[in-house]
Amino acid sequence: MKVALLQLKTLPTPEENLEKIKQMLVQAKQEGADLAVLPEMCCCPYENSAFVRYAMPENAPFLQGIAEMAGALGLYVVAGSVPLAADGRIYNAAFVYDNKGSCIARHRKTHLFDINVPGGQYFMESDTFTAGRDVTTFDTPWGKLGLMICYDIRFPELSRLLALEGARAILVPAAFNMTTGPAHWEMSFRMRALDNQVFLAGCAPARDLQSSYTAWGHSIVTDPWGSVVAELDENEGILTAELDFARLEQVRAELPLLKHRRTDCYDIIRK
């Protein structure tokens, strides 16, 4: 399976971002992608005020535009994340569309990003968002895949649940910043891939030094051995990589970590 990570510089409005996303999806398809992933908050700036201003329902024109492109191109698309208005609340939510344009999965960010590093980053997602309770997998022609959003990757229990439910790769729309990115971005993707012997693909926004929230960029793919398959720098672009699931089976046969779990001593369960 060839995955394309669309590292775009986020523009001020959903309408502007949709036009850019359409162009990048066409390019991803031309480069042979089977599945494309967009960044976290691909519709608007990463700001609480923007989350409120652009909160949208599941049938919003922005999401419908992406679904239509998926169907027109015959491409699976993980629609990054958007501020989803539902049940009188706002969620940080990602949607998955199949190659016919049908919505086949939705993930509401399970862990909200609240950070206060003196001299570094301050941001409180919980000022706007409500946390979800999702453990999200979906079926594709290449097997079952898992989905999480950004800060979710820091909680190994969630990725382990996805692996135990059969995910062969975990897709992660994300937006690490200039404090957490240099320190933890690559390490997080390598460790979660290694822990669970799966592929991880993290799609980030391109860096914009003029924005109030400056993203690290560096969209990345890591493999079941914990190695980096491919990684971008901070600039806008498309990262394509082949996910070789035969490699996954080889690693699990040679070093069967999941089989060696001591479920007589401990376990992780979904509630």
N, C-alpha and C positions, 0 to 999 in steps of 0.2 A: 504494500500500500504506500503510495506517495502522498505525503502530507505537505501542505503549503501554509506557512505562518505569515500573515499579512501585517507587517510592522508599519503601521501608518501613523502619520502625525495628525493627531486629532484636531479637527476644526471646530469653530464655535457652535454650529447648529447640526441637528440630525440630518437636515436636507443636504447640507454641504458634505457631510461625512458619507452619506449614502451614495452620492455621485462618485466620490473617490473610491469607495468600497467596490462599486460595480466595475470600475475600470481595473482594479487590482484583482478581482475575481476572474475577469476575462483573461488577464495575464497569467494567473495561476493555472487556469485550465489549459492555456496554450503551452505551459511548461510541464504539462502531464499530470497535474495533481488529481488525486481521487477525492481528497477531502481538504477543505480550507478552514483555517481557524483565524478569528479576528481577536483583537485585544479586549481586555476589560474596559468597560465604558467607551465603546467604539463609536458612540453616537454623540458624545458631548464631552466637555472638559471634566476632569476629575476634581470636582468641587461640589460641596454639599448644596450650594445655591443652584448649581446646574442640575443636580439630581432632582431637586424639587421642581424646577422650571420645566424639565423635559421628561418627567415621569410619564410613562406611556402604557397603554393596555397591550395585551398579547396580539391584538389585531391592528396595531398602529401601522401607519404607512411605512415607517422606517423598517420594521420587521417584515412586513409584507413585501417590501421591495427586495430584501435579501432572499426571502423565500422564493420569489419569482425568479431571481437570478439563479438560484440553486437549480430550479426546475429547467430553466432555459439552457443552462450549461451542462446539465447532467452531473452535478457536482454536489457532494455532501458538504454542508457548511455549518460550522459552529459559530453562531452569531455573537461572538465575543460576550459582552454583557451589556445590559441596559438598565436604567432605573425603571423597574416594573411596578406599575400602579395596580394593586389588587387588594381586595378585602379592606379597603380604607387605609392601606399601608403602602410603603414603598420598599421594594426588595431589589437587591443587586442580583440580577438574574440573567442566565445564559440560555439560549435556545439552539436546538440542533434541527436542521432541515435536511431531508434526504435528497437524492438526485431527481426526485419528481416534485420537490418543493413542499412536501408535507412535513409538518413539525412532528418529530419523533422523540424528542426529549426536552426537558427543561430543568435547569438547576438553579435553585435559590441559594446564594452564598451562605454557607453554614456558619462560618466564623467571621465576625465583623472586625475590620481593621481599625483598632484604636491604638494609637502610638503617641508617645510623648518622650522624645529623646532630647535632653538638654543640649542646646547647640546644634541639634539635628532636626529630624522630622517631627512635626506635630500634625495629627489628623485624627478625626473622630467620625468614623462611618456611622456609629450608633446614634449620632445626632440626627440622622435622617433615615437610615435603613433599619428594617426588622430582619433578624436572622432567620434563615430557613432551617429545615430539618432534613434536607435531602441527602440521600446516598444514591448518586445518579449513574446508571449504566444504560447503554442502548446497543441494539444489535445492528450490525452492518454486514456486508458481504465478506469482510475481512475478519469477522469475529466480533466479540463484545468489546466495547470501549467504555471508559469511564470519563466523567467530567467533574471538575471542581473549578473554583475561582480563586486565584491569587492567594490570599492569606490562608485558605483551606490547606495549602500544601504544607504548612508548618505543623500540622497535627497528624502524626503518622497513623493514628487510628483510622482516619477517614480513608487514606490511600490503601491501607491494609484491607479495610472492608471492601473497597472497590476491587482489589486483586482477588479476594476470597469469593466475590460474586462473579468472577470470571473475566474481568477486564484485562485485555492484553496490552492496552496502551491507555494512558490517562492524559486527557487534553486539558490544558490550564490557561484560559484567558487570564491575564495578570497585568499588574502595573506597579512593580517594585519601584522604589524611589532612589534618590541619590545617597540616602543613608543606608537603607537595607539592601539595595542592589549590589554594590561592590562587596558587601560583607557576606551576603547569604544567598544570592540568586543562583549561581551555578551550583553551589554546595547543596542547596535544597533539592534541585532537580536530579543531581547525581545520586543523592542519598535515597530519595523516594524511589527512584528507578532501581537502585541496588537492593534496597530492603525488600521490595516486592517482585523483583525480577520481571519488570514490565518496561515498556517504552514510556517516556514522558515527553510531552511537547508543550512548551510554554510560549505563548504569544503575547508580546508586550507592545505598548505604543512606542513610536519613535520619540526621541528626546526633543523637547521644545523648551529652550531656555527662557522663552518669554511667558510660559504658562505659570500659573500659581503653584502647580504641582508638577515637578520635573521628573519625568520617568527615566529609569535606567536604560530601557531598551534591551538589547541583547537577547532577542527571541532565541530559543534554544530547543534542541532535541537531544535527549539522553537515552542510552540503551540499557538492557537488563543487566549488563556487567558494570553499570555505573559510569560508563565512558560518555564523553560528549561526541555525538554524531556530527552535529553542525551547530553553528551559532553566528548570529549577526553582530554588528557593532551597534552604535546608538542611532544610526541614521535610518531613514525610511527605506524600506525594501521588502522583498519577499524571500523567505527562507524555505527551500524545498529539500525534503529528505525522504529517503526510502526507509520504511519500517519493515525490516526483514523478520517476520515472525518465526521463520525456521531458526534464526539466531536465538530467539526467546526460548524455544524448546530445547535447543542445545545447552544453553546456560542452565536451565532448570534441571536438565538431566545430569550435567556435570557437578553442579553444586545445588542440591535440592533443598533450598532453604525453607520453602513453604511446607514441604513434607516433614521437615525436622522440627516443626513447631511442637512444643510440649503442651498439647491441649489437655493433658491430664493435670497440668499445673496452672494453666492460664488460658484465657481465650478473649477474643474481642467479639462482641455481639452487637447486632443492629437492633435498636429499640424503636 
